[in-house]
Amino acid sequence: MDMDKDLASAIVLERCNCYDSALEAAKKALIKDELPPDQIQATKDVVKSLGALYFKQQCLEKILECYHLLSEISPLDDKLEQEQVEVKISLNKDIFDILKVLESIQENQGKNQEQLFKEAMTLLILNYSTSKEVKNIILEKAKEIF
């Protein structure tokens, strides 16, 4: 089987130092269900490499994007296999109704409530990333992953 065009683009773009474009191409490649395991692994390797580059630049948004992408694709992969902490929350009915609408949006098709909450937490973390303590913990965790 030939290499997926999005994976090939991600590899070439990374080598050309077009990191943001490479990450977008890697995301497109990983969304596909028909990728063989070796190409999934190659795409994850690109994302990990990009994560390391973003770590050097201390680009918190992109670090979290790479982490989120890796954890969605392979939640049991090497360093991403961490203790899971179960959190139980109660939502106001209005917020729950909004969550149901979010689930129905086309770009969220296939995502469950847990995935949407993880996405929301990533946005919350980014919102507070100007705090020195939050920034330091993000970089500390990224150092372990990338």
N, C-alpha and C positions, 0 to 999 in steps of 0.2 A: 504494500500500500504506500502511496506517495505521502509525503509530509503535508499536513494540513497547511493551507495558505496563511491562515492567521498565526499559526505557530512559527512558520518560516518568517513572516513579517516581524513577529516579536523578536526573534533571534537577530535578524538583520538590523532592526531599529535599535536594539540594545547595543549592538556593536558600533552603530553609528552615533551613539550617545544621545539618541532620541528617547529618553527614558519614559516620559509620559505616554508617548505614542506606543512604545513597546509594551507598556502595562495595559493599555487599551486593547492592543492586539492579543495579548495573552488572555485577557478576560474573555474576548470573543472566542478564542480557541477552547477555553475551559467550559464555556457554556454548552458546547456541542456534546451530545450524548454518544456519538459514534467514534470518538477518538480512541485509538488503541492505547493500552496502558503505557507503552514506551513514550508515546507522544504526550500523554497526560503528565508523565514524569518529567519530560523535557520542558514542558510549559511551566510546571511547578518550579523547576530549577531556574528558569528565567525570572519568575516572580521572586524567588528567594534572592537571586542575584540583585534584582532591582531593589528589593527591600534593604539589602546591605548597602547599596549606593545611597538610597534615601536616608539610611541611618547615618552614614558619614556626613551627609548634608544636614542632618537633624530636621528633616522635613516630616513633621509629625503626621500630617494628613495622609501623605503617601505611605508612610510606615504603617499606619493603621489600615490603610486600604490593602496593602500587600498582606498584612496579617489576617485581615478579615477574609480575603480571597483564599489564602492557604487553608484557613480553618474551615471554610465552607466546602472546599474541594476534598480535603483529607483531614478530617478532625482527629484521626488517630495516628497521624504521621509523626514520627520521631519526637522532636521537641514540642510539637503542638499537642502531644498527648499529655494533658495536664489534668489535675484533679478537677472534676466538675463540681460546681457548687449549685445546688438547686435553690432557686429563689421563688417564693410564692408571693404574688401581689394581688391586691384587689383594685379594680379600676372603677371609676365612675362610669355609669351607663353611657354618658355622652362620649367619653374617651373610647370606650369599647366599640361604640357605633362608628367612630372615626377609624378605628383599627380595622373593622370589617370592610370599610370602604377602601382602605389602603391595601388590604389583601386582594381586592377585586381589580385593582389597577393592573393594566397589562404588563408593565415591567416587573410587577411583583407576582405574576402567575408562577405557581410552583413553590412559592415561599410560604412557610407556615408562620404561625404567630411567634414562635421561638426565634426564627430567623429575623423577623421584623423587629423584635425586641433587641436582638443583638445589634442590628443596624442602628436602632435608636440609641443604644448605649454608646456605640462608636461616635455618633454625632454629639452626644452629651459630653463624652470625654474630650472630643475636639473643642467643644465650647469652653471647657475649663482648662485647656492645654496651655494657656498663658500663665497659669499658676506654676510656680517653680516646682512644687512638689509633684504635681500631675505630670509635668514635662519630664522630670527626672525618672518617675516610675515607668513612663512610656519608653523612654530611652533604655532603661535598665532591662525591661522585658524584651525589647527589640534586640538588644545585644545578645540575649540568650537564643533568640530565634534565627537571627540573620548573621 
